Amino acid sequence: MYICTLMRNSYRNLLIITLFTLFTTACSDFRKLQKSDDWEKKYDAAISYYEQEEYYKANALLEQILPIIKGSEKAEIANFYYGYTYYYQGQYLLASHYFKTFYDTFNRSKFAEEARFMFGYSLFKDSPRYNLDQASSKEAITALQGFINLFPNSEFVPKADAALGQLRSKLERKAYEKALLYYDLKKFMTGEYLKAALVEFDNFQDDFPGSEFTEEIRYLEIEAMFKLAEVSIYSLKKERYLEAIEFYENFIDTYENSKYQKKAEKIYEDSLEQIRILNT
């Protein structure tokens, strides 16, 4: 048993030494390549590293030789791979920049269509969660929609469409949360935040027709208008109660069996009662 244990330990130590030697040699070879003046050797090594999915090393070597091979036959594939080295390392913003640069520079290349798609798709990958600023999501939507317009029959269109769906869902959720935020803030500055909420409710319906949140938004619109009427000056009360009634009637015409029906009817009846009181 002691001999078996000794043999296992010896084998493990030998394996560690072998792997360490290989790693050290590989690092040494890479460092030599970086210091070399032979751009062709660097180019071949960069392509080899890329194909072996060693994207950091491929990126480092391509960065050194791209200015040297500019205008040559090899510049096209080198620039295309350069964008992907950033993409596969998760540096999506840089990837999008270099894919766009590739498309602008080599727009007749066989890789131009893919580069134009990857420009938008990299922006999509860089898009944050819905509750953060969505400026980059809007930029990604513009880029991907632009790709579809340019290449409507591309094999990448289904993937672009799927990404667009996710991006639009983020914007929809962001707009929904923003509208609710204004509405929830009514308890601090009732009138002003109710007006802001009504504007956001209206914008939401214009920007996202058919949204899964529309029914709730349209009910909250009734509630917000009724509450605004309650806190309004006397001369505006009747007008706003009438608007709440109009919102209710439009809501019921669209959602006959809504889960908000009873609440909406209560607001409708209260609005009628307030108008009766104002009239007397």
N, C-alpha and C positions, 0 to 999 in steps of 0.2 A: 504493500500500500504506500509506503514511504517513497519507493522508487517511482510509482505511478504519479504521485503528487509532484515529485521532483521533475519528472518528464513534462507534466502539464505546465508547471511554472517555467521550465526552460523554453517550451514551445511558445508560451505567451510572451515571454521576454524577447524571444527571437522575432516574433511578429511585430511587437512594438518597435523594436530597433529597425526592422525592415521598413515599416510604414514611416517612421521618422526620417529614415534615410531618403526614401522616395519623396517625401514632402519637402525636405531640405533641398534636394536636388532640383525639384520642380520650381521651388522659390528662387533658387540660384539661377536657373535657366531663364526664368521670367525677368529677373533683375538684369541679367546680361542683355536680354532682348531690349529692355527699356533703354539701356545705355548704348545700344548699337546704333551705328549710322546707316545700316543697311535697311532701307525702308521696305524693300521687297520681302526680306526675311520677316520683318515686323508684320507686313500685310498678311503673309501666309500664316503666320502664327496667330494673328488676330482672328482670321477666318476659322482656323482650327479650334481655337479657344471657344469661339462662338458656337460652333457645331457640337462641342463638348459641354455646352451650357455653363461655361466659366465666363460669365458675362462681365464681371469686374475686370478681369485681365484683358478680355477682348476690347472693352471700352477704353482702358488705359492706353493700349497700343494704337487703336484707331484714332484716338484723340491726338496722338503724336504725329501720325502720318497723313491725316486728312488735309492739312494745309499744303503738304508736299505733293500729293497726288491729284490735287485739284485740276480738273480739266482732262484727266486721263480716263481710259476705259475702266479702270478699277475703281474710280471715284464713286461711281453709281452704286455698286453693291456695298461698298464700304460705308457710304452715308446711310443707306437703307438699314444695314445691320446696326449702325451706330444708334439710330433711334430705338431699335429693339433692345439694345443693351441697357438702356435706361428703363425701358418699359418692364423688362424682366427683373430688374432690381427694385421695382416698385416706385421709381422716380417718375411718376406719370406726367407731371407738369413739364419736365425737361423732355420727356419722350414726345409729348404733343408738339412742343416747339420744333424738335428736329424732324418729326414726320411732316410737319407743315413746310419746313424749310426744304425738305427733300422734294415734296410735291411741287413747290414753287420753282425749284431749280431743274428737276427732271420730270416735267409734266408729260413727256412723251415716253417715259420709261414703262416697261412692262410691270413695274412695281408701283407706278403712280397711283393707280386706283386703290390699292391696299394701303399705301401711305396716307392718302386722303381720308380713308376710313379710320385708320389708326390715330390720326390727328384728333378726330372727334371722340373716338373710343377711349383714348388716353385721358381726355378731359372728363369723360364720364367716370372713369376709374378714380379720378381725383376728386370727384364730387363728394361733399361732406354729408353727414346725417341731416335729415330734414329740418331739425330744430336749430341748425347753424345757418350762417349767411349762405344764400343760394346763388350768388353772383356767378360762381364757376359752373353751376348746373345750367344756368341760362346760356352761358357761353358754349357748353357742351351740346345743348339742344340746337343752337344755331349751327354749330359745326356739323352735327350728324344729319340735320335736316338738309343742310347744304350738300352733303355727300349724296344723300338719296336723290336730290334734285339733279345732281350731275351724273349719277350712275344708277338710274332707276332699275336696271336689270342686273345689278351686281349680285354676286353670291353673298356679299356682306350685308345686303339690305335687311334680311331677317334679324340679324344680330343688331344692326343699327336700330331697327324698329323696337326690339325688345329693350334696348338701352333707353330709347326715347320714352317708352312707357314708364320705366322706373324713374326717370328724371322728372317727368310730368307729375307722377304721383308724389314725389318729394315737394314740388312746388305747390301742389294742391293741398297737401297736409300742412305745409308752412303757412299758406294763406288762411286755411281753416283755423289753425291755432292762433294766428294773428287776430282774426276777427273775434274769436272767443276771448282773447286777452283784453281787447278793448271793452267787450261787453262785461267781463268780470270786474273791470276797474270802475264800473258805474258807481260803486259804493263810495268811492273817494271823491270824484267830481262828476256827479250823476249826469247832468245835462250834456256836458261836453263829450264825455266818453260814450254816452248813448248815441250822440250824433256821429261820432267817429265809428262806432260799431255798425251803425246803419250804412255808412259809406262802404265799410269793408264787406258787409253782407252783400251789398249791391255789386261791388267789384268782383267778389268771389263768384257770383252767379254769371257774370259776364265772362270771366276768365275760364271757368270750369263748368260749362253746361253739362248736365247729366251726371254730375258728381254724386257719389254715394252720400255725401254730406249735405246735399242741397235741401232735402226735406227738413233736416234739423235747422239749417240756416234760415229757411223760409218761415219756420215756426218762430225762431228767435227774433226774426224781423218784426213779427206781430207783437211779441212781448216787449221788445225794445221801444217800438213806437208808442205802445200804451204807457210804458213807464215814462217816456219822454213827455207825453201829454200830461201826465200827472204832475211833473215838476215844472212845466212850462208856465209862462206868464198867462194871465187870464185871457188875453186877446188871441193867443195861439192854441189854447186847449182844445176847442171844438174842432178846429182844422186837423189837429193831430189825432184826436179820437176817430175822426172820419177816415184818416189814412190807415189807422189800425184796423178799422172795419174793412177797408178795401183790401188790405193785405190778407185778412182772414178769408174774405170771399174768394180771392184768387187761390189761396192755399187749399181751401176745401174743394174747389173745382178740380184741382190737380191731384190731391191726396184724399180721396173719399174715406178711406179706412186707415188713416194715419194713427200711429200710436200717440200723437200729440193732439188728437181731435178734441178730447174732453177739455184739455187745458186751453186750446184755441177757442172753443165755444164759450168758456168762462170769460175769457178776455173780451170776446165779441159782445156778450151780454153786459159786461161791466162798462164797455165803451158806450153802448146804447143808453145805459142808465145815466152815465155821466153827461151825455149829450142832452138827455131829457132834463136833468137838473140845471144844466147851463141855459137851456131854452126858457126855463121858468124863472 
